[in-house]
Amino acid sequence: MPEESKTARTFKELKWSDLQDWAGGKATAKGIKYQEEERVKEIKCTSSGSLVARVEGTIEYFTEVFLKNGKLSSVCTCPVGHDCKHGVAAVLEYLDRVEQGEDLPVVSEEDTLIKRSRRGFAGTAISEAYEAEDSSRVLREYLEKLEKRELIEILTTFAKKDNMLGRYLRDRQNLATKNPEGVIGSIYSELDELWRELKSSDSDFWSYEGEEVPDFSEVQVRLESLLDSGHPDEILDIGKEFMDRYKEIEEYDDEGDVGTQISGCMDVVFRALSQSSLSAHEKMLYALELELKDDYSILNEPSIWRETHAQEEWKLFAEALKVRLQEIKKDTETDILYESSWERDYVVDRLIDALRKAGLSEEIIPISELEAERTGNYSRLVRELLDFGQKKRAEEWIYRGIKNLREYKPGTAYELLQTLIEIKENEENWPFVAALETDEFFRFPQLSSYIRMQKAARKIGKWKEIREAALQYLRCGKLPANQPKTTEEFSILPDILPKTGLLDAESLEKIKPPVLDLLIQIAIQEDDADEVIHWYGELKSGKGEAEKTRRFTLEEEIANAVKDKYPEVAIGIWKNIAEDLISKTKVSSYEEASMYLRKIKETLESIGNTEEWEAYLRQIREANRLKKKLLEILDRLEKTRIIGK
């Protein structure tokens, strides 16, 4: 097949370093393990030259891997979403099959494997809902044509073969003849057992080295049977129990595998909510309570927020929220609304949405003003003022918010500053934009603010002057303008930039010049290897712990920046990093170390020092001769390509 041959030729050129550069050492190591464990259950080529695969993880995931201009990329339905271990496993499985002479099928854009791999994690539930709806319609048309006896035979036969179907039908049978308490009690018992498995797991669950996470699918099926038997109200308490229990382990669920399964169960709970006997505003309050427990965003949005409700229901919901917000007591630990600021902010956001839908928009700005003063959420108020066309008042609140929040909520103050910059950009007031960006750099010097300052300064043709002032400040701490000794506002470059009303002596961060790490980052950004080496030398001469920490965090960037002009410096850095990782005696650290060893190899070979590389590799092997896994990785390191020509 010509398409497959073209794909094979492209992927056969891949090197191990390509995988590591794409997915990183840890994901590459896990992908190798997945492929060796035969977790790639299905793989095909597309007519455009990509690979699509079904990979078995905690659940089945679908991934598509692209190779364009020698660069790999991928999308996946797993929580990571892209450039993950599932993609690595797919590439290795494909190359393994190519090496064995196997031809893979080339599929059209309508193939199910392609469609499923392109959904993405966030859209999976919605896409599957549409697919399930279409499939159910076709199945219903078929079943309606069958005799009762035939239907009974089909169900009893497959209930024996499929545990989930058998569980579902037995629950439906019990619910048809008894009260639901028995089924509900057994669901709680299963939940207890699942949590015991999680807490007593000896498979490194918390670090995700093992992939044996308890399976919640049977609990989900039992919730479905309760709902389909007409017991939606009984499911709501179970939903609260799910979220309470997940909070116990959510911080350890790094890859979201448990959260994904619980999210599936909670989808049933939210469907039950829509069918429950609660009034619309009571349903909203229930949904809100569960959302406030969802610190790690595992829940899909309940359909209750997308449904149409009478204005009176929105009004009742809004009134309930206003009452709860007003009932602030000194001891608020018992009320989930006040456990953290994000929860209160979320409640107020829901309140404002409810007021708008209840036809009470005139209450929105007064409430937003009160909340700005009470909680520091000036951003919401500014957005509402701008939406209502009150730009002048919005700017007044921006200034007020920045000055009030800079010290204890710098993130919000920065968000307000960006809104002000956006307003001035829309007005095309470029000198004021440049002044704002310059103030921000001198107030808190960092690379990102330097780059934004550069962009704004070039708009007014003053980058040379502003750049020199910035570098002088970083080298010796000297401001181009005389710094006032009071809170009087001033401009960094009074002859070039206007006063913004936001810069005074007290707002400037005290720096200790020279600011070596930032000077190095700027030199890297400006592609000036000589300056990088100069300031790196200064950084290395520092003896304190702070200097060592700063040097460690920058060295990889430094090595990449100077490898062409100063290869010996880059090689020295890579050796230190690789040897430190190897000393940790973990397979994932060995994989990460191999990335730096490969850089050393490629750099030495490029300057004709192959013998030096071979000698260094022998040294690493001899020093670590008892580390079997490391030696396997070093063997792979000596192979440039993943498969031979």
C-alpha positions as CSV (number, residue, x, y, z in Angstrom):
1,M,0.0,0.0,0.0
2,P,1.7,3.2,-1.1
3,E,0.4,5.3,1.7
4,E,1.6,2.9,4.3
5,S,5.1,2.7,2.7
6,K,5.3,6.4,2.8
7,T,4.4,6.5,6.5
8,A,6.9,3.7,7.2
9,R,9.7,5.6,5.4
10,T,9.0,8.7,7.5
11,F,8.8,7.0,10.9
12,K,11.7,4.6,10.3
13,E,14.0,7.7,10.3
14,L,13.1,8.4,14.0
15,K,15.9,8.4,16.6
16,W,15.5,7.7,20.3
17,S,16.4,11.3,20.9
18,D,13.4,12.3,18.8
19,L,11.1,10.5,21.3
20,Q,12.7,12.0,24.3
21,D,12.7,15.5,22.9
22,W,9.0,15.1,22.1
23,A,7.6,13.4,25.2
24,G,10.3,13.8,27.8
25,G,12.3,11.1,29.6
26,K,9.5,10.0,32.0
27,A,6.8,9.6,29.4
28,T,9.3,7.8,27.0
29,A,10.1,5.3,29.8
30,K,6.5,4.6,30.5
31,G,5.7,4.3,26.8
32,I,8.5,1.8,26.3
33,K,7.0,-0.2,29.2
34,Y,3.5,0.0,27.7
35,Q,4.7,-1.3,24.4
36,E,6.6,-4.1,26.0
37,E,3.5,-5.1,28.0
38,E,1.5,-5.3,24.7
39,R,-0.9,-2.5,25.7
40,V,-1.3,-1.2,22.2
41,K,-4.4,-3.2,21.2
42,E,-5.0,-1.7,17.8
43,I,-3.0,0.5,15.5
44,K,-3.6,1.9,12.0
45,C,-2.2,4.5,9.5
46,T,-4.1,7.4,8.1
47,S,-4.0,8.6,4.5
48,S,-2.3,11.8,5.7
49,G,0.6,9.8,7.3
50,S,-0.3,9.9,11.0
51,L,-0.8,6.9,13.3
52,V,-4.0,6.2,15.3
53,A,-4.0,3.7,18.1
54,R,-6.1,2.2,20.9
55,V,-3.9,1.8,24.0
56,E,-4.9,0.1,27.3
57,G,-4.3,2.2,30.4
58,T,-6.5,2.4,33.4
59,I,-9.2,2.6,30.8
60,E,-8.8,2.5,27.0
61,Y,-7.3,5.6,25.5
62,F,-7.2,6.7,21.9
63,T,-4.2,8.5,20.4
64,E,-3.1,10.0,17.1
65,V,0.6,10.7,16.4
66,F,1.8,13.1,13.8
67,L,5.3,13.4,12.3
68,K,5.8,16.6,10.3
69,N,9.2,18.1,9.3
70,G,10.9,15.6,11.6
71,K,8.9,16.7,14.7
72,L,6.6,14.5,16.6
73,S,3.3,15.6,18.2
74,S,0.2,13.8,19.4
75,V,-3.3,14.1,20.8
76,C,-4.8,11.7,23.2
77,T,-8.1,11.1,25.1
78,C,-6.1,10.6,28.3
79,P,-6.1,13.3,31.0
80,V,-2.7,14.5,29.8
81,G,-4.2,15.1,26.4
82,H,-1.1,15.3,24.2
83,D,2.5,14.2,23.8
84,C,2.0,11.4,26.4
85,K,3.2,7.8,27.1
86,H,0.3,6.4,25.0
87,G,1.6,8.2,21.9
88,V,5.1,6.9,22.6
89,A,3.8,3.3,22.9
90,A,2.0,3.7,19.6
91,V,5.1,4.8,17.8
92,L,7.2,2.0,19.2
93,E,4.5,-0.6,18.4
94,Y,4.3,0.7,14.8
95,L,8.0,0.5,14.3
96,D,8.1,-2.9,15.8
97,R,5.6,-4.1,13.3
98,V,7.3,-2.4,10.4
99,E,10.6,-4.1,11.4
100,Q,8.8,-7.5,11.3
101,G,7.6,-6.7,7.8
102,E,3.9,-6.2,8.7
103,D,1.7,-4.0,6.6
104,L,-0.7,-1.8,8.6
105,P,-4.1,-0.9,7.2
106,V,-4.6,2.7,5.9
107,V,-8.0,4.0,7.1
108,S,-10.2,6.8,5.9
109,E,-11.2,9.9,7.9
110,E,-14.5,8.2,8.8
111,D,-12.8,5.3,10.6
112,T,-13.9,5.0,14.3
113,L,-10.4,4.8,15.5
114,I,-9.6,8.2,14.0
115,K,-12.8,9.8,15.3
116,R,-12.2,8.6,18.8
117,S,-8.6,9.7,19.0
118,R,-9.5,13.2,17.9
119,R,-12.1,13.8,20.5
120,G,-9.7,14.9,23.2
121,F,-10.2,14.3,27.0
122,A,-12.6,17.2,27.6
123,G,-14.9,16.4,24.7
124,T,-15.0,12.7,25.2
125,A,-18.2,12.5,27.2
126,I,-20.2,14.7,24.8
127,S,-18.9,12.9,21.7
128,E,-19.7,9.5,23.2
129,A,-23.2,10.7,24.2
130,Y,-24.0,11.6,20.6
131,E,-22.5,8.3,19.3
132,A,-24.5,6.4,22.0
133,E,-27.7,8.1,21.1
134,D,-27.3,7.2,17.4
135,S,-26.4,3.6,18.3
136,S,-29.3,3.3,20.6
137,R,-31.7,4.4,17.9
138,V,-30.5,1.7,15.5
139,L,-30.5,-0.9,18.2
140,R,-34.1,0.0,19.3
141,E,-35.3,-0.3,15.7
142,Y,-33.8,-3.8,15.6
143,L,-35.2,-5.0,19.0
144,E,-38.7,-3.7,18.3
145,K,-38.9,-6.3,15.5
146,L,-38.1,-9.2,17.8
147,E,-40.6,-11.5,19.6
148,K,-40.7,-11.3,23.4
149,R,-39.3,-14.8,23.7
150,E,-36.3,-13.8,21.5
151,L,-35.6,-10.8,23.6
152,I,-35.6,-12.8,26.8
153,E,-33.2,-15.3,25.2
154,I,-30.8,-12.6,24.1
155,L,-30.8,-10.9,27.5
156,T,-30.4,-14.0,29.6
157,T,-27.6,-15.4,27.4
158,F,-25.5,-12.2,27.4
159,A,-26.2,-11.5,31.1
160,K,-24.2,-14.6,31.7
161,K,-21.3,-13.4,29.5
162,D,-21.3,-9.8,30.5
163,N,-20.9,-9.1,34.2
164,M,-22.1,-5.5,33.8
165,L,-25.2,-6.4,31.9
166,G,-25.9,-9.2,34.5
167,R,-25.5,-6.7,37.4
168,Y,-27.7,-4.2,35.7
169,L,-30.5,-6.7,35.0
170,R,-30.4,-8.2,38.5
171,D,-30.6,-4.7,40.0
172,R,-33.6,-3.9,37.8
173,Q,-35.2,-7.2,38.9
174,N,-34.7,-6.4,42.6
175,L,-35.9,-2.8,42.2
176,A,-39.1,-4.0,40.4
177,T,-40.1,-6.2,43.4
178,K,-38.5,-4.5,46.5
179,N,-37.7,-1.2,48.0
180,P,-34.4,0.4,46.7
181,E,-32.7,0.3,50.1
182,G,-31.1,-3.1,49.4
183,V,-29.5,-1.9,46.2
184,I,-28.5,1.4,47.7
185,G,-26.9,-0.4,50.7
186,S,-24.9,-2.6,48.4
187,I,-23.7,0.4,46.4
188,Y,-22.3,1.9,49.6
189,S,-20.7,-1.4,50.5
190,E,-18.9,-1.5,47.1
191,L,-17.8,2.1,47.6
192,D,-16.3,1.1,50.9
193,E,-14.5,-1.8,49.3
194,L,-13.1,0.4,46.5
195,W,-11.8,2.9,49.0
196,R,-10.1,0.2,51.0
197,E,-8.4,-0.9,47.8
198,L,-7.2,2.6,47.2
199,K,-5.9,3.1,50.7
200,S,-4.2,-0.3,51.1
201,S,-2.8,-0.5,47.6
202,D,0.8,-1.8,47.5
203,S,1.2,-1.0,43.8
204,D,2.6,2.5,44.2
205,F,-0.8,4.0,43.5
206,W,0.1,7.4,44.8
207,S,3.2,7.7,42.6
208,Y,1.5,6.1,39.6
209,E,4.3,3.6,39.0
210,G,1.7,0.9,39.1
211,E,-1.5,1.3,36.9
212,E,-3.8,-1.0,38.9
213,V,-6.4,1.5,40.0
214,P,-9.7,0.1,41.3
215,D,-12.5,-0.2,38.8
216,F,-15.6,1.9,39.4
217,S,-17.6,0.7,36.4
218,E,-19.8,-1.7,38.3
219,V,-20.8,1.1,40.7
220,Q,-21.6,3.3,37.7
221,V,-23.8,0.5,36.2
222,R,-25.7,0.2,39.5
223,L,-26.3,3.9,39.6
224,E,-27.7,3.6,36.0
225,S,-30.0,0.8,37.1
226,L,-31.3,2.9,40.0
227,L,-32.0,5.8,37.7
228,D,-33.6,3.8,35.0
229,S,-35.9,2.2,37.6
230,G,-37.2,5.6,38.6
231,H,-35.2,6.4,41.7
232,P,-33.4,9.6,40.9
233,D,-33.8,11.2,44.3
234,E,-32.1,8.2,46.0
235,I,-29.0,8.8,43.9
236,L,-28.4,12.3,45.1
237,D,-27.0,11.4,48.5
238,I,-24.7,8.9,46.8
239,G,-23.3,11.7,44.7
240,K,-22.4,13.7,47.8
241,E,-20.7,10.7,49.2
242,F,-18.6,10.3,46.1
243,M,-17.3,13.8,46.2
244,D,-16.6,13.7,50.0
245,R,-14.5,10.5,49.5
246,Y,-12.6,11.8,46.5
247,K,-11.4,14.8,48.5
248,E,-9.5,12.3,50.7
249,I,-7.3,11.3,47.8
250,E,-7.6,14.0,45.1
251,E,-4.1,15.4,45.7
252,Y,-2.5,12.0,45.0
253,D,-4.5,11.4,41.8
254,D,-1.8,12.9,39.7
255,E,-2.9,11.6,36.3
256,G,-6.6,11.8,37.0
257,D,-7.3,8.1,36.6
258,V,-9.6,7.8,39.7
259,G,-11.1,11.2,39.0
260,T,-12.0,10.1,35.4
261,Q,-13.9,7.1,36.8
262,I,-15.7,9.2,39.5
263,S,-16.6,11.8,36.9
264,G,-18.4,9.0,34.9
265,C,-20.4,8.1,38.0
266,M,-21.1,11.8,38.7
267,D,-22.5,12.2,35.2
268,V,-25.2,9.7,36.2
269,V,-25.8,11.7,39.4
270,F,-26.3,14.9,37.4
271,R,-28.7,13.1,35.1
272,A,-30.6,11.9,38.2
273,L,-30.6,15.5,39.5
274,S,-32.4,16.7,36.3
275,Q,-35.0,14.0,36.8
276,S,-35.4,14.4,40.6
277,S,-38.4,15.8,42.4
278,L,-36.5,18.9,43.5
279,S,-37.6,22.3,42.3
280,A,-35.3,24.0,39.7
281,H,-33.7,26.3,42.3
282,E,-33.1,23.4,44.7
283,K,-31.4,21.5,41.9
284,M,-29.2,24.5,41.2
285,L,-28.2,24.6,44.9
286,Y,-27.4,20.8,44.9
287,A,-25.2,21.2,41.8
288,L,-23.4,24.1,43.3
289,E,-22.7,22.3,46.5
290,L,-21.0,19.4,44.6
291,E,-19.1,21.9,42.3
292,L,-17.7,23.6,45.4
293,K,-16.2,20.2,46.5
294,D,-14.5,19.8,43.1
295,D,-11.0,21.3,43.8
296,Y,-9.4,19.4,40.9
297,S,-12.1,20.0,38.2
298,I,-13.0,16.4,37.6
299,L,-16.7,17.1,37.1
300,N,-18.3,17.7,33.7
301,E,-20.6,20.8,33.9
302,P,-24.1,19.7,35.1
303,S,-26.8,20.1,32.5
304,I,-28.9,22.0,35.0
305,W,-26.9,25.2,34.1
306,R,-27.7,24.8,30.4
307,E,-31.4,24.1,30.9
308,T,-34.1,26.7,30.6
309,H,-35.7,27.7,33.9
310,A,-38.4,30.3,34.8
311,Q,-37.2,33.7,35.9
312,E,-38.8,33.0,39.3
313,E,-36.6,30.0,39.8
314,W,-33.5,32.0,39.0
315,K,-34.7,34.6,41.4
316,L,-35.2,32.0,44.2
317,F,-31.7,30.6,43.6
318,A,-30.2,34.1,43.7
319,E,-32.0,34.9,46.9
320,A,-30.8,31.7,48.5
321,L,-27.2,32.6,47.6
322,K,-27.5,36.1,48.9
323,V,-28.7,34.8,52.2
324,R,-25.8,32.4,52.5
325,L,-23.3,35.0,51.6
326,Q,-24.6,37.3,54.2
327,E,-24.5,34.7,57.0
328,I,-20.8,35.1,57.6
329,K,-19.8,34.2,61.1
330,K,-16.5,34.3,62.8
331,D,-16.3,30.5,62.8
332,T,-16.9,29.6,59.1
333,E,-15.3,26.2,59.0
334,T,-18.7,24.4,58.9
335,D,-19.8,26.2,55.8
336,I,-18.2,25.0,52.6
337,L,-18.8,28.4,50.9
338,Y,-16.1,30.0,53.0
339,E,-13.4,27.4,53.0
340,S,-11.4,29.4,50.5
341,S,-11.7,32.5,48.4
342,W,-12.2,30.6,45.1
343,E,-15.4,29.0,46.5
344,R,-16.9,32.4,47.6
345,D,-15.9,33.9,44.2
346,Y,-17.5,31.0,42.4
347,V,-20.7,31.4,44.4
348,V,-20.8,35.1,43.6
349,D,-20.2,34.3,39.9
350,R,-23.2,32.0,40.0
351,L,-25.2,34.7,41.8
352,I,-24.5,37.3,39.1
353,D,-25.4,34.8,36.4
354,A,-28.7,34.1,38.2
355,L,-29.4,37.8,38.7
356,R,-28.9,38.4,35.0
357,K,-31.3,35.5,34.1
358,A,-33.8,36.6,36.7
359,G,-34.0,40.0,35.0
360,L,-32.3,41.8,38.0
361,S,-29.2,43.1,36.2
362,E,-29.4,46.4,38.1
363,E,-28.2,44.5,41.2
364,I,-25.0,43.1,39.6
365,I,-22.7,46.1,39.9
366,P,-23.6,47.0,43.5
367,I,-22.9,43.4,44.5
368,S,-19.7,43.3,42.5
369,E,-18.5,46.5,44.3
370,L,-19.3,45.1,47.7
371,E,-17.4,41.9,46.9
372,A,-14.4,43.9,45.5
373,E,-14.1,45.7,48.8
374,R,-14.8,42.6,50.9
375,T,-12.7,39.9,49.1
376,G,-10.5,41.8,46.7
377,N,-12.1,40.5,43.5
378,Y,-11.8,43.8,41.6
379,S,-11.4,41.8,38.3
380,R,-15.1,40.7,38.3
381,L,-16.2,44.3,39.0
382,V,-14.1,45.7,36.2
383,R,-15.4,43.1,33.7
384,E,-19.0,44.0,34.6
385,L,-18.4,47.7,34.4
386,L,-16.8,47.3,30.9
387,D,-19.7,45.1,29.9
388,F,-22.1,47.8,31.0
389,G,-20.1,50.4,28.9
390,Q,-18.7,52.2,32.0
391,K,-15.0,52.5,30.9
392,K,-14.1,55.5,33.1
393,R,-15.4,53.9,36.3
394,A,-13.7,50.6,35.3
395,E,-10.3,52.5,35.1
396,E,-10.9,54.1,38.5
397,W,-11.5,50.7,40.0
398,I,-8.5,49.3,38.2
399,Y,-6.2,51.9,39.9
400,R,-7.9,51.3,43.2
401,G,-7.5,47.6,42.9
402,I,-3.9,47.6,41.9
403,K,-2.8,49.9,44.7
404,N,-4.8,47.9,47.3
405,L,-3.8,44.4,46.1
406,R,-0.2,44.7,45.0
407,E,1.2,43.6,48.4
408,Y,-1.0,40.7,49.3
409,K,-2.7,39.7,46.0
410,P,-0.1,40.4,43.3
411,G,-1.7,38.0,40.8
412,T,-5.0,39.9,40.8
413,A,-3.2,43.2,40.7
414,Y,-1.3,42.0,37.6
415,E,-4.6,40.9,36.0
416,L,-6.0,44.4,36.5
417,L,-2.8,45.9,35.0
418,Q,-3.2,43.7,31.9
419,T,-6.9,44.9,31.6
420,L,-5.6,48.5,31.8
421,I,-3.0,47.8,29.1
422,E,-5.7,46.3,26.9
423,I,-7.9,49.4,27.3
424,K,-5.0,51.6,26.3
425,E,-4.0,49.4,23.4
426,N,-7.6,49.7,22.1
427,E,-7.3,53.4,22.4
428,E,-3.9,53.2,20.5
429,N,-2.2,55.1,23.3
430,W,1.1,53.5,22.7
431,P,3.3,55.8,24.9
432,F,1.1,55.0,27.9
433,V,1.3,51.3,27.1
434,A,5.1,51.5,26.9
435,A,5.1,53.4,30.2
436,L,2.9,50.7,31.9
437,E,5.1,47.9,30.6
438,T,8.3,49.6,31.6
439,D,7.0,50.4,35.1
440,E,6.0,46.8,35.5
441,F,9.5,45.6,34.5
442,F,11.3,47.9,36.9
443,R,8.8,47.2,39.7
444,F,9.3,43.4,39.3
445,P,12.1,42.5,36.9
446,Q,11.7,39.2,35.0
447,L,12.1,37.9,31.5
448,S,8.4,37.9,30.6
449,S,8.0,41.6,31.5
450,Y,11.3,42.4,29.7
451,I,9.9,40.9,26.5
452,R,6.6,42.7,26.8
453,M,8.4,46.0,27.5
454,Q,10.5,45.4,24.4
455,K,7.4,44.9,22.3
456,A,5.7,48.1,23.6
457,A,8.9,50.2,23.3
458,R,9.4,49.3,19.7
459,K,5.9,50.6,19.0
460,I,7.1,54.1,19.9
461,G,10.7,53.7,18.5
462,K,12.4,53.9,21.9
463,W,13.7,50.4,22.5
464,K,17.4,51.3,22.5
465,E,17.0,53.9,25.3
466,I,14.6,51.8,27.4
467,R,16.8,48.6,26.9
468,E,19.9,50.4,28.1
469,A,18.1,51.8,31.2
470,A,16.8,48.3,32.0
471,L,20.2,46.6,31.7
472,Q,21.9,49.3,33.7
473,Y,19.3,48.8,36.5
474,L,20.0,45.0,36.5
475,R,23.8,45.4,36.4
476,C,24.2,48.1,39.1
477,G,20.8,48.9,40.5
478,K,20.8,52.5,39.2
479,L,17.6,54.2,37.9
480,P,17.9,56.6,35.0
481,A,15.6,59.1,36.8
482,N,16.1,60.4,40.3
483,Q,14.1,58.2,42.6
484,P,11.8,60.1,45.0
485,K,12.2,59.4,48.7
486,T,8.4,59.6,49.3
487,T,5.4,58.0,47.7
488,E,5.4,60.6,45.0
489,E,4.7,59.1,41.6
490,F,7.4,59.3,38.9
491,S,8.4,58.0,35.5
492,I,11.4,55.8,34.8
493,L,12.4,57.8,31.7
494,P,10.7,61.2,32.2
495,D,11.8,62.6,28.9
496,I,10.4,59.6,27.0
497,L,7.6,58.0,29.0
498,P,4.6,59.6,30.7
499,K,3.7,59.0,34.4
500,T,1.2,56.2,34.8
501,G,0.1,57.0,38.3
502,L,1.1,53.5,39.4
503,L,4.9,53.8,40.1
504,D,6.4,55.1,43.3
505,A,9.5,54.4,45.3
506,E,7.7,52.0,47.7
507,S,6.4,49.8,44.8
508,L,9.8,49.1,43.4
509,E,11.2,45.6,44.3
510,K,14.6,45.9,46.1
511,I,17.1,44.1,43.9
512,K,20.6,43.0,44.6
513,P,22.7,43.9,41.5
514,P,23.9,42.4,39.4
515,V,20.8,40.3,38.9
516,L,22.7,37.4,37.3
517,D,19.9,34.9,36.6
518,L,17.9,37.5,34.7
519,L,20.9,38.9,32.8
520,I,21.6,35.4,31.7
521,Q,18.0,34.8,30.6
522,I,18.0,38.1,28.6
523,A,21.3,37.1,26.9
524,I,19.8,33.7,26.0
525,Q,16.7,35.4,24.7
526,E,18.8,37.8,22.6
527,D,21.0,34.9,21.4
528,D,24.2,36.5,22.7
529,A,26.4,33.5,23.7
530,D,29.3,35.7,24.8
531,E,27.1,37.6,27.3
532,V,25.7,34.2,28.5
533,I,29.2,32.9,29.2
534,H,30.2,36.2,30.9
535,W,27.3,36.3,33.4
536,Y,27.5,32.5,33.9
537,G,31.1,32.9,35.0
538,E,29.9,35.5,37.5
539,L,27.2,33.2,38.7
540,K,29.6,30.3,39.2
541,S,31.9,32.4,41.3
542,G,29.1,32.9,43.9
543,K,29.6,30.7,47.0
544,G,26.2,31.0,48.7
545,E,23.4,28.5,48.6
546,A,21.1,31.0,46.7
547,E,23.7,31.3,43.9
548,K,23.9,27.5,43.7
549,T,20.2,27.1,43.4
550,R,19.9,29.8,40.7
551,R,22.8,28.2,38.8
552,F,21.1,24.8,38.9
553,T,17.8,26.0,37.6
554,L,19.5,27.9,34.7
555,E,22.2,25.5,33.6
556,E,20.2,23.5,31.1
557,E,19.1,26.7,29.3
558,I,22.7,27.9,29.4
559,A,24.0,24.7,27.9
560,N,21.5,24.8,25.0
561,A,22.3,28.4,24.3
562,V,26.1,28.1,24.1
563,K,26.6,24.6,22.8
564,D,27.6,25.7,19.3
565,K,30.1,28.4,20.3
566,Y,31.2,27.0,23.6
567,P,30.6,23.2,23.4
568,E,33.0,22.4,26.3
569,V,30.8,24.5,28.7
570,A,27.6,22.8,27.5
571,I,29.1,19.3,27.8
572,G,30.3,20.0,31.3
573,I,26.8,21.1,32.4
574,W,25.2,18.0,30.8
575,K,27.7,15.7,32.5
576,N,26.9,17.1,35.9
577,I,23.1,16.8,35.3
578,A,23.3,13.2,33.9
579,E,25.5,11.9,36.7
580,D,23.3,13.5,39.3
581,L,20.2,11.8,37.8
582,I,22.0,8.4,37.6
583,S,22.9,8.6,41.2
584,K,19.2,8.6,42.1
585,T,18.9,4.9,41.1
586,K,15.5,5.2,39.6
587,V,14.5,4.0,36.1
588,S,12.7,7.2,35.3
589,S,15.9,9.1,36.3
590,Y,18.0,6.9,34.1
591,E,15.7,7.7,31.2
592,E,16.0,11.4,31.9
593,A,19.8,11.1,32.2
594,S,19.9,9.4,28.8
595,M,18.6,12.7,27.2
596,Y,21.7,14.5,28.5
597,L,24.0,11.7,27.6
598,R,22.7,11.8,24.1
599,K,23.3,15.5,23.9
600,I,26.9,14.9,25.0
601,K,27.3,12.2,22.3
602,E,25.9,14.3,19.5
603,T,27.9,17.4,20.5
604,L,31.2,15.5,20.8
605,E,30.6,13.7,17.5
606,S,29.8,17.0,15.7
607,I,33.2,18.5,16.7
608,G,35.1,15.3,15.8
609,N,35.6,14.0,19.4
610,T,34.0,10.6,19.0
611,E,36.8,8.9,21.0
612,E,36.1,11.2,24.0
613,W,32.5,10.2,23.9
614,E,33.3,6.5,23.8
615,A,35.7,6.9,26.7
616,Y,33.1,8.7,28.7
617,L,30.5,6.1,28.0
618,R,32.8,3.3,29.1
619,Q,33.4,5.3,32.3
620,I,29.7,5.5,33.0
621,R,29.2,1.8,32.3
622,E,32.0,0.8,34.6
623,A,30.9,3.0,37.4
624,N,27.3,1.6,37.2
625,R,27.9,-1.9,36.1
626,L,25.4,-3.4,38.6
627,K,22.5,-1.2,37.4
628,K,20.9,-3.5,34.9
629,K,18.2,-1.1,33.7
630,L,20.7,1.7,33.2
631,L,22.9,-0.6,31.1
632,E,19.9,-1.5,28.9
633,I,19.2,2.3,28.4
634,L,22.9,2.8,27.6
635,D,22.7,0.0,25.0
636,R,19.8,1.9,23.4
637,L,21.8,5.1,23.5
638,E,24.4,3.6,21.2
639,K,21.7,2.9,18.6
640,T,21.0,6.2,16.8
641,R,17.8,5.0,15.2
642,I,15.0,3.1,16.9
643,I,15.1,0.5,14.1
644,G,17.9,-0.1,11.6
645,K,18.0,1.0,8.0
